[in-house]
Amino acid sequence: MFYGLNKFIKNLLPKQLFYRALLIVATPIIILQITISVVFFDSLWIKTNKGMTRALVGEIKFFIDAYDNEQYNKDSLTKLFSEAHNLKVKYFPNKILPKDDLERWFSPMDRTLRRELKSQFANHWFDTTSMQEFIDLKIKYLNGYFQFIVPKDRVTNSSARIFALWITLPAFLLIIIALIFLKNQTRPIINLAKASAKFGRGEDVDEFRPSGALEIRQAGYEFDKMRKRIMKHLNQRSEMLSGISHDLRTPLTRMKLQLALIKDKEVSKKLSEDVQEMEKMLNEYLLFASSRSLEKNENFNLTNLIIDIIKKYENKKITSEINENIFMDGRKNLIIRCMNNLIDNSIKYANKVHIQLSKSSNHNIIVIDDDGPGIDKKEYENVFKPFYKINKSRGDSKSSVGLGLSIASDIIRSHGGNIMLDASPSKGLRVKVFLPF
């Protein structure tokens, strides 16, 4: 029960740091303003209005009691009372009190006036809405009624509006100031998140300058150190493989020259195949090492890119279903390399390859289906590992060193996407590529 309630409350709270911080700042201010307002209206405004209304009703009661006294002249008494108390009084004989109920239940003034009148007079009626500055009050007397036109400032304190204005404006001013400061405090965190996302996609990050509070600066400095260490490691990997390739190409070239001089053609052919395999392995090593390209992001037409790749193959095995015109931001050459690797892999083991391109609410989706032997579900994760090959029976083991899917996966994930394997409707392998817009 408690866990469910806690989860429900968490779902109601904002997810972004800026709005959470704003909630932390604004909530105490709002609660404080509400508390002050309640205390003011309860202890000052309502009690003051109650006292003013009670005094007015007492004056009216005193006037009616004096009006009953035969010693006083009725007209003189009415005139004196009107002038002394700044209200108009008129007696209407043989008149019946109105039956319309014009009292507003939500109005503190109406509730207080009704309560005080009820304590002194059995039959009464009043209207606080017909006139803007006055109250129309009628009291039953003999066979008629008295009408009192009372100014509203006799029963209510006019300072309430000024108080509400003074209590509201500072609150809004404080919240606006808090918004400005919170925006400045959350901007460095947003910049750090953007730089991290950009670096995670393999894009070149400009010199990152940490800013903001001490803790945020510390996180920024640590991220920059980590980024430089990773870049140094990647550069060392590329340089090492490039150096190995350079060092091995010289003896391979000498071996090729020596093989050309061997008179035994059968031996020469076998040795040549081994040399070619070694050369291909070196090329694939270099290709894997350079899969993190420093190419800049650009917006390009993914639909035209896929169509052009399929046309270049000029292979009847490949069919396509591409109906949408889709654009994306990314590194064009890396996407071309990825698609070539996936299509090459399908052509190698299948007779039919079908390519689809579609668009969902969150991703561009590329689906490659083939009718080849497929891959066991247990191997779906393993085939993306570098230099991993399922077995030699899948094809000529000399044609590959197991880097095609690794390079494709590295490229897709560097774009913030994902690649998945599944069983194809053609009983082969289905490759699903998800790329961001």
C-alpha positions as CSV (number, residue, x, y, z in Angstrom):
1,M,0.0,0.0,0.0
2,F,2.7,2.4,1.0
3,Y,4.9,1.4,-2.0
4,G,2.0,2.0,-4.4
5,L,1.3,5.4,-2.9
6,N,5.0,6.3,-3.0
7,K,5.2,5.3,-6.7
8,F,2.0,7.3,-7.5
9,I,3.5,10.4,-5.9
10,K,6.7,10.0,-7.8
11,N,4.8,9.7,-11.1
12,L,3.1,13.1,-10.3
13,L,6.4,14.9,-9.6
14,P,8.3,16.5,-12.5
15,K,11.2,14.5,-14.0
16,Q,13.5,17.4,-15.0
17,L,15.9,18.9,-12.5
18,F,14.9,22.5,-13.4
19,Y,11.2,21.9,-12.5
20,R,12.1,19.8,-9.4
21,A,14.3,22.7,-8.1
22,L,11.6,25.2,-9.0
23,L,9.1,23.1,-7.0
24,I,11.5,23.1,-4.0
25,V,11.8,26.9,-4.2
26,A,8.2,27.8,-5.1
27,T,6.4,25.4,-2.7
28,P,7.6,27.0,0.5
29,I,6.9,30.5,-0.9
30,I,3.3,29.5,-1.9
31,I,2.7,27.7,1.4
32,L,4.0,30.8,3.3
33,Q,1.8,33.2,1.3
34,I,-1.3,30.9,1.8
35,T,-0.6,30.7,5.6
36,I,-0.2,34.5,5.9
37,S,-3.4,35.0,3.9
38,V,-5.4,32.6,6.0
39,V,-4.1,34.2,9.2
40,F,-4.9,37.7,7.9
41,F,-8.4,36.9,6.7
42,D,-9.2,34.9,9.8
43,S,-7.7,37.1,12.5
44,L,-8.0,40.5,11.0
45,W,-10.2,40.9,7.9
46,I,-13.0,38.6,8.9
47,K,-13.1,39.7,12.6
48,T,-12.9,43.3,11.6
49,N,-15.8,42.9,9.1
50,K,-17.7,41.0,11.8
51,G,-17.3,43.9,14.2
52,M,-18.2,46.5,11.7
53,T,-21.4,44.5,10.6
54,R,-22.4,44.0,14.3
55,A,-22.0,47.7,14.9
56,L,-24.2,48.5,11.9
57,V,-26.9,46.1,12.9
58,G,-26.8,47.5,16.5
59,E,-27.3,51.0,15.1
60,I,-30.3,49.8,13.0
61,K,-31.7,48.0,16.1
62,F,-31.3,51.2,18.2
63,F,-33.0,53.3,15.5
64,I,-36.0,50.9,15.3
65,D,-36.3,50.8,19.1
66,A,-36.3,54.7,19.2
67,Y,-38.8,54.8,16.3
68,D,-41.2,52.8,18.5
69,N,-40.9,55.4,21.2
70,E,-43.8,57.9,20.9
71,Q,-41.8,60.7,22.5
72,Y,-39.7,61.2,19.3
73,N,-40.9,62.8,16.1
74,K,-40.6,60.1,13.4
75,D,-39.5,62.3,10.6
76,S,-36.9,64.2,12.7
77,L,-35.6,60.9,14.1
78,T,-35.2,59.4,10.6
79,K,-33.5,62.5,9.2
80,L,-31.1,62.7,12.2
81,F,-30.2,59.0,12.0
82,S,-29.5,59.3,8.2
83,E,-27.3,62.3,8.6
84,A,-25.4,60.9,11.6
85,H,-24.7,57.5,10.2
86,N,-24.3,58.3,6.5
87,L,-27.1,56.1,5.2
88,K,-30.5,56.5,3.8
89,V,-33.6,55.3,5.7
90,K,-37.1,55.1,4.4
91,Y,-40.3,53.5,5.7
92,F,-42.7,51.7,3.3
93,P,-46.0,51.0,5.0
94,N,-48.3,48.2,3.7
95,K,-45.4,46.6,1.8
96,I,-44.2,43.0,1.8
97,L,-40.6,42.0,1.9
98,P,-39.2,40.6,-1.4
99,K,-39.0,36.8,-1.6
100,D,-36.0,36.6,-3.9
101,D,-32.9,35.1,-2.3
102,L,-30.0,37.2,-3.5
103,E,-27.5,36.1,-0.9
104,R,-24.2,34.8,-2.1
105,W,-23.1,31.8,-0.1
106,F,-19.4,32.2,-1.2
107,S,-19.3,35.9,-0.1
108,P,-17.8,36.5,3.4
109,M,-19.7,39.9,3.5
110,D,-23.1,38.2,2.8
111,R,-22.5,35.4,5.4
112,T,-21.5,37.9,8.1
113,L,-24.4,40.2,7.4
114,R,-26.9,37.3,7.4
115,R,-25.5,35.9,10.7
116,E,-25.7,39.3,12.5
117,L,-29.2,40.2,11.1
118,K,-30.6,36.9,12.1
119,S,-29.5,37.4,15.7
120,Q,-31.5,40.7,15.9
121,F,-34.4,40.5,13.4
122,A,-36.7,37.7,12.5
123,N,-37.7,39.0,9.1
124,H,-35.1,40.8,6.9
125,W,-33.9,40.9,3.3
126,F,-30.7,42.4,1.7
127,D,-29.1,42.7,-1.7
128,T,-25.4,43.3,-2.1
129,T,-25.1,43.0,-5.9
130,S,-27.6,45.4,-7.4
131,M,-25.6,48.5,-6.4
132,Q,-21.8,48.6,-6.7
133,E,-21.1,50.8,-3.6
134,F,-24.2,50.2,-1.5
135,I,-26.2,47.5,0.2
136,D,-30.0,47.4,-0.1
137,L,-31.2,46.3,3.4
138,K,-34.9,45.8,4.3
139,I,-36.2,45.1,7.8
140,K,-39.8,44.0,8.6
141,Y,-41.6,46.6,10.7
142,L,-45.4,46.4,11.6
143,N,-47.3,46.0,8.3
144,G,-44.4,47.3,6.1
145,Y,-40.6,47.5,6.2
146,F,-37.7,49.9,6.6
147,Q,-35.3,50.3,3.7
148,F,-31.7,51.1,4.6
149,I,-29.3,52.0,1.8
150,V,-25.9,51.3,3.5
151,P,-22.4,52.0,2.0
152,K,-20.4,48.8,1.7
153,D,-17.5,50.3,3.5
154,R,-19.6,50.2,6.6
155,V,-19.5,46.4,6.7
156,T,-16.2,45.5,5.0
157,N,-12.6,46.6,5.2
158,S,-11.3,47.9,1.9
159,S,-7.6,47.2,2.7
160,A,-8.1,43.5,1.8
161,R,-7.4,44.1,-1.9
162,I,-4.3,46.2,-1.2
163,F,-3.1,43.4,1.2
164,A,-3.7,40.7,-1.5
165,L,-1.8,42.8,-4.0
166,W,1.2,43.3,-1.8
167,I,1.3,39.7,-0.7
168,T,1.0,38.4,-4.3
169,L,3.4,40.6,-6.2
170,P,6.4,39.9,-4.0
171,A,5.7,36.1,-4.3
172,F,5.6,36.3,-8.1
173,L,8.8,38.5,-8.1
174,L,10.6,36.0,-5.9
175,I,9.6,33.1,-8.2
176,I,10.7,35.0,-11.3
177,I,14.1,35.6,-9.7
178,A,14.3,32.0,-8.7
179,L,13.5,31.0,-12.3
180,I,16.4,33.1,-13.6
181,F,18.9,31.6,-11.0
182,L,17.7,28.1,-11.5
183,K,18.0,28.4,-15.3
184,N,21.6,29.5,-14.8
185,Q,22.3,26.6,-12.4
186,T,20.8,23.9,-14.6
187,R,22.4,25.1,-17.9
188,P,25.8,23.6,-17.1
189,I,24.2,20.3,-16.3
190,I,22.4,20.3,-19.6
191,N,25.6,21.3,-21.5
192,L,27.4,18.4,-19.7
193,A,24.6,15.9,-20.7
194,K,24.7,17.1,-24.3
195,A,28.5,16.8,-24.5
196,S,28.3,13.3,-23.0
197,A,25.6,12.2,-25.5
198,K,27.6,13.7,-28.3
199,F,30.8,11.9,-27.3
200,G,28.8,8.7,-26.7
201,R,27.7,8.8,-30.3
202,G,31.3,9.1,-31.5
203,E,31.1,12.7,-32.6
204,D,33.9,15.1,-32.1
205,V,33.4,17.2,-29.0
206,D,34.7,20.7,-28.9
207,E,36.8,21.8,-26.0
208,F,34.5,21.4,-23.1
209,R,34.5,24.2,-20.5
210,P,33.0,23.2,-17.1
211,S,30.9,25.9,-15.5
212,G,28.3,26.3,-12.7
213,A,28.5,25.2,-9.1
214,L,31.6,23.6,-7.6
215,E,30.0,20.0,-7.8
216,I,29.0,20.5,-11.4
217,R,32.4,21.9,-12.4
218,Q,34.0,18.8,-10.7
219,A,31.7,16.5,-12.7
220,G,32.6,18.5,-15.9
221,Y,36.4,18.2,-15.2
222,E,36.1,14.5,-14.6
223,F,34.1,14.0,-17.8
224,D,36.7,15.9,-19.8
225,K,39.6,13.8,-18.3
226,M,37.7,10.6,-19.1
227,R,37.0,11.8,-22.7
228,K,40.7,12.6,-23.2
229,R,41.7,9.2,-21.8
230,I,39.3,7.3,-24.1
231,M,40.4,9.3,-27.1
232,K,44.0,8.6,-26.3
233,H,43.2,4.9,-26.0
234,L,41.4,4.9,-29.3
235,N,44.1,6.7,-31.1
236,Q,46.7,4.3,-29.6
237,R,44.7,1.4,-30.9
238,S,44.4,2.8,-34.4
239,E,48.1,3.7,-34.4
240,M,49.1,0.3,-33.2
241,L,47.1,-1.5,-35.8
242,S,48.3,0.8,-38.5
243,G,51.9,0.2,-37.4
244,I,51.3,-3.6,-37.5
245,S,49.8,-3.3,-40.9
246,H,52.7,-1.2,-42.2
247,D,55.3,-3.6,-40.7
248,L,53.6,-6.7,-42.1
249,R,52.9,-5.4,-45.6
250,T,56.7,-5.3,-46.4
251,P,57.3,-9.0,-45.7
252,L,54.0,-9.9,-47.4
253,T,55.2,-8.0,-50.5
254,R,58.5,-9.9,-50.5
255,M,56.7,-13.2,-50.1
256,K,54.5,-12.3,-53.1
257,L,57.7,-11.7,-55.2
258,Q,59.3,-14.9,-54.0
259,L,56.1,-16.9,-54.8
260,A,56.2,-15.6,-58.3
261,L,59.6,-17.3,-58.7
262,I,58.5,-20.7,-57.5
263,K,58.3,-23.1,-60.3
264,D,55.9,-25.5,-58.6
265,K,52.6,-23.9,-59.4
266,E,50.6,-26.0,-57.0
267,V,52.7,-25.1,-54.0
268,S,52.8,-21.5,-55.2
269,K,49.0,-21.4,-55.4
270,K,48.5,-22.6,-51.8
271,L,51.0,-20.2,-50.4
272,S,49.4,-17.4,-52.4
273,E,46.0,-18.1,-50.9
274,D,47.6,-17.9,-47.4
275,V,49.2,-14.6,-48.2
276,Q,46.0,-13.2,-49.6
277,E,44.2,-14.3,-46.4
278,M,46.8,-12.6,-44.2
279,E,46.4,-9.4,-46.3
280,K,42.6,-9.5,-46.0
281,M,42.9,-9.9,-42.3
282,L,45.1,-6.9,-42.0
283,N,42.7,-4.8,-44.1
284,E,39.8,-5.9,-41.8
285,Y,41.8,-5.1,-38.7
286,L,42.4,-1.6,-40.0
287,L,38.7,-1.2,-41.0
288,F,37.6,-2.2,-37.5
289,A,40.1,0.2,-35.9
290,S,38.8,3.1,-38.0
291,S,35.1,2.4,-37.4
292,R,35.1,5.4,-35.1
293,S,35.4,8.1,-37.8
294,L,36.0,11.7,-37.1
295,E,33.6,12.6,-39.9
296,K,31.2,15.4,-39.0
297,N,27.5,14.9,-38.7
298,E,25.3,16.1,-41.5
299,N,21.6,15.9,-42.5
300,F,21.1,13.6,-45.5
301,N,18.4,11.7,-47.3
302,L,18.5,8.1,-45.9
303,T,16.0,6.9,-48.5
304,N,18.2,7.9,-51.4
305,L,21.3,6.5,-49.7
306,I,19.7,3.0,-49.3
307,I,18.5,3.1,-52.9
308,D,21.9,4.1,-54.2
309,I,23.6,1.3,-52.2
310,I,21.2,-1.3,-53.6
311,K,21.7,-0.1,-57.2
312,K,25.5,-0.4,-56.9
313,Y,25.2,-4.1,-56.1
314,E,23.3,-4.8,-59.4
315,N,22.3,-8.1,-57.8
316,K,19.0,-9.7,-58.6
317,K,19.0,-11.4,-55.2
318,I,18.2,-8.0,-53.6
319,T,14.6,-6.6,-53.5
320,S,13.4,-3.6,-51.6
321,E,10.3,-1.9,-50.2
322,I,11.1,1.8,-49.7
323,N,8.1,4.1,-49.9
324,E,8.9,7.0,-47.5
325,N,11.3,9.9,-48.0
326,I,13.3,9.9,-44.8
327,F,16.1,12.2,-43.6
328,M,18.4,11.8,-40.6
329,D,21.4,13.5,-38.9
330,G,24.5,11.3,-38.9
331,R,27.8,10.4,-40.6
332,K,26.9,9.4,-44.1
333,N,30.1,7.4,-44.9
334,L,29.8,5.3,-41.8
335,I,26.1,4.5,-42.5
336,I,27.2,3.4,-46.1
337,R,29.9,1.1,-44.6
338,C,27.4,-0.4,-42.1
339,M,24.8,-1.1,-44.8
340,N,27.5,-2.7,-47.1
341,N,28.6,-5.0,-44.3
342,L,25.0,-6.1,-43.5
343,I,24.1,-6.6,-47.1
344,D,27.4,-8.4,-47.9
345,N,26.7,-10.8,-45.0
346,S,23.2,-11.6,-46.2
347,I,24.3,-12.1,-49.9
348,K,27.1,-14.4,-48.8
349,Y,24.7,-16.9,-47.1
350,A,21.3,-16.4,-48.8
351,N,19.6,-16.5,-52.2
352,K,17.1,-13.8,-51.6
353,V,17.6,-10.5,-49.6
354,H,14.7,-8.1,-48.9
355,I,15.3,-4.6,-47.6
356,Q,12.7,-2.4,-46.0
357,L,12.9,1.2,-44.8
358,S,10.2,2.7,-42.6
359,K,9.6,5.4,-40.0
360,S,8.2,5.1,-36.5
361,S,7.4,7.7,-33.9
362,N,10.9,7.6,-32.5
363,H,13.2,5.9,-35.0
364,N,14.0,5.3,-38.6
365,I,13.9,1.5,-39.1
366,I,15.8,-0.6,-41.6
367,V,14.9,-4.3,-41.9
368,I,17.1,-6.7,-43.9
369,D,15.5,-10.2,-44.4
370,D,17.2,-13.2,-46.0
371,D,16.4,-16.9,-46.7
372,G,19.8,-18.2,-45.5
373,P,20.5,-20.7,-42.8
374,G,19.9,-18.1,-40.1
375,I,21.6,-17.9,-36.6
376,D,20.7,-19.7,-33.5
377,K,19.1,-17.4,-30.9
378,K,21.9,-18.3,-28.4
379,E,24.4,-16.7,-30.8
380,Y,22.5,-13.4,-31.3
381,E,24.7,-11.5,-28.8
382,N,28.0,-13.3,-29.6
383,V,28.0,-12.5,-33.3
384,F,28.5,-8.8,-32.5
385,K,31.7,-9.5,-30.7
386,P,34.9,-8.7,-32.5
387,F,36.7,-11.6,-34.3
388,Y,33.8,-14.0,-33.3
389,K,32.8,-16.7,-35.9
390,I,30.1,-19.2,-35.1
391,N,31.7,-22.1,-37.0
392,K,33.6,-22.8,-40.2
393,S,30.7,-24.6,-41.8
394,R,28.9,-21.3,-42.5
395,G,31.2,-20.6,-45.4
396,D,34.8,-20.1,-46.3
397,S,36.5,-19.3,-43.1
398,K,39.2,-17.6,-45.1
399,S,36.8,-15.0,-46.4
400,S,36.2,-13.2,-43.1
401,V,37.7,-12.7,-39.7
402,G,34.4,-12.0,-37.9
403,L,34.4,-8.2,-37.9
404,G,31.5,-7.3,-40.3
405,L,28.7,-7.3,-37.7
406,S,31.0,-5.8,-35.0
407,I,31.7,-2.8,-37.2
408,A,28.0,-2.5,-38.2
409,S,27.0,-2.6,-34.5
410,D,29.7,-0.1,-33.5
411,I,28.5,2.4,-36.2
412,I,24.8,2.1,-35.3
413,R,25.4,2.5,-31.6
414,S,27.7,5.4,-32.2
415,H,24.7,7.2,-33.8
416,G,22.6,6.5,-30.7
417,G,20.7,3.7,-32.4
418,N,20.4,-0.1,-31.9
419,I,20.7,-3.2,-34.0
420,M,18.8,-6.5,-33.3
421,L,18.6,-9.9,-34.8
422,D,15.5,-12.1,-35.2
423,A,14.1,-14.9,-37.3
424,S,13.1,-13.9,-40.8
425,P,9.7,-14.7,-42.3
426,S,11.8,-16.3,-45.1
427,K,13.2,-18.7,-42.5
428,G,16.5,-17.0,-42.5
429,L,17.9,-14.1,-40.5
430,R,16.3,-10.7,-39.9
431,V,18.4,-7.7,-39.1
432,K,16.6,-4.7,-37.6
433,V,18.4,-1.4,-37.5
434,F,17.0,1.5,-35.4
435,L,18.4,4.9,-36.2
436,P,17.4,8.3,-34.6
437,F,16.0,11.1,-36.7
